[in-house]
Amino acid sequence: MADVHQRPTSNGPVPMDRTEMAGLLNGRIGQRRPTDAPRPEGPAETAPPVAAGPAAVPRLAGLPGELPVDWEVIEALQADVSKQLSEQDPDKLLEEADRRALARSLVAAVVADWATKFARGNTPLTAEQEASIGAAVFNAMYRGGRLQSLLDEEGVEDVMVDGLTAHVEYYNRPRRTIDRVADSHEELIAWVNRMSRLSGHGERALTQATPMVGFRMPDGSRVTASLLTTRPSVVIRKHRIRQHGIEEMVRWGSINPLLERFLTACVHAKMNILVVGDMGAGKTSLLRALGREIPPAERLVTLESDRELYLDEPGPKPGPVTYAFEARQSNGEVRGDKRAGEVTISDMFSTALRYNASRVIVGEVRSTEIVPMLQAMSAGGSGSMCTLHVRRPHAIISRLVQLCTEAGMQTEAAHHLIASSIDVVVYLTYLDETALGGRKHRFVSNIFEVHDVVGEGGRPTTTELFAPHGGEARAVYKNMPSFADDLERTGLFDRRWLTDNPYGAWGPALERVNRR
């Protein structure tokens, strides 16, 4: 094999000399070497957030002690600004950016006028307090309103509202509870419906006729709300990261430099990849990073129930021409055996395939869309990818078969379809030790090759390529893939990196909470 290997860059492959290759074998790739213990999925940790107060802009949610006025004042000011905005742009002819700039100007004027009147009989507000009120008014119009301060906090992953109470989940510290984030259940429902309208999903209203809704907020956060729980409930999944690439996955400790090269080569070799793991394991983040490794000369279609991949947006380097399809919920009416207005991932497949895409990515396979996804993979959609929720590595094939049989396939046919479509399965492990004084860990622990043959019991034959070893819970090389030649032909991989570095390139040991 030649001594010069290739590495990917935005302008194409560049030679990688032996010194850099040796660095990789020791767990180092230039400046991408982790300099401390692996971090969980997400950006590098910054200073801890400061407790919110009237002067803590932009932490403004109308929570007790955070604003110098009641939320009713914010709503009244918002109504005044909205009225003036409608008067100045009645036909909404302004571009969205210009309309928001006008709204900010009106907010500043309205709040300043109100503050002057307020000071006649009260202690005048400070400049910081006045600014906090203005920000709250703008948030109520265009952002998350009373919940925006929670979404703005450093490290927030989920905001879960149960009635009037909110529970906030962080990636680097324990959950905290806010006793009151709304004055009534009706106000919470009104917030959901306003956010739905702001997101361009006006048909998705939370009512007794449609007691479950899901949509994407303007900042990309995913909202799911329901009236079927004891109290109205809302769960907001915040996407803190949208433009990251595979290098960030190394920096966060989700993969190591060796796995980065292996997975990148799999993408360029057009392996069909299934990313699996438990809830919150970082499947979408890894899928997004892998999608950004697709060569720019290709054509990509993404199918999602809720927009999370953002592969059609500019990334850290040029990507393929991308058409991002998003499913649509029903408006609540039922016509025959189908809900009016509903468009599922399965419904979008036939249209998406007519775009002559070289690859198809499904954000998450949950139901009957598994069959068209696997059929697309096996019928020429080389290099396609998707995610799947699976609790344990050994249950991957069983989970796939279960979904196929629920879609009407016979078990034997499901086994053959799985074997002929999937090449690589990547399993992510999620360890949450925040309650024990630790932190959340998300990392690849297993990688399997799925062979194009069925074995004992008619099940697809698999080989474990990477697995935990000894005291290392993260993926360590175990077996050589049968497609190693294909990986080397990409110019991005050398099989000797596996055999010469059998324990991987994870660097510092995984920080874990000590247990007695």
Secondary structure, 3 states (H helix, E strand, C coil): CCCCEEECCCCCCEEECHHHHHHHHCCCCHHHCCCCCCCCCCCCCCCCCCCCCCCCCCCCCCCCCCCCCCHHHHHHHHHHHHHHHHHHCCCCCCCHHHHHHHHHHHHHHHHHHHHHHHCCCCCCCCHHHHHHHHHHHHHHHHCCHHHHHHHHCCCEEEEEEECCEEEEEECCCCCEEECCCCCCHHHHHHHHHHHHHHCCCCCCCCCCCCCEEEEECCCCCEEEEECCCCCCEEEEECCCCCCCCHHHHHHCCCCCHHHHHHHHHHHHCCCCEEEEECCCCCHHHHHHHHHCCCCCCCEEEEEECCCCCCCCCCCCCCCCEEEEEECECCCCCEECCEECCCECHHHHHHHHHCCCCCEEEEEEECCCCHHHHHHHHHCCCCCCEEEEECCCHHHHHHHHHHHHHHCCCCHHHHHHHHHHHCCEEEEEEEEECHHHCCCEEEEEEEEEEEEEEECHHHCEEEEEEEEEECCEEEEEECCCCCCHHHHHHCCCCCCHHHHCCCCCCCCCCCCCCCCC
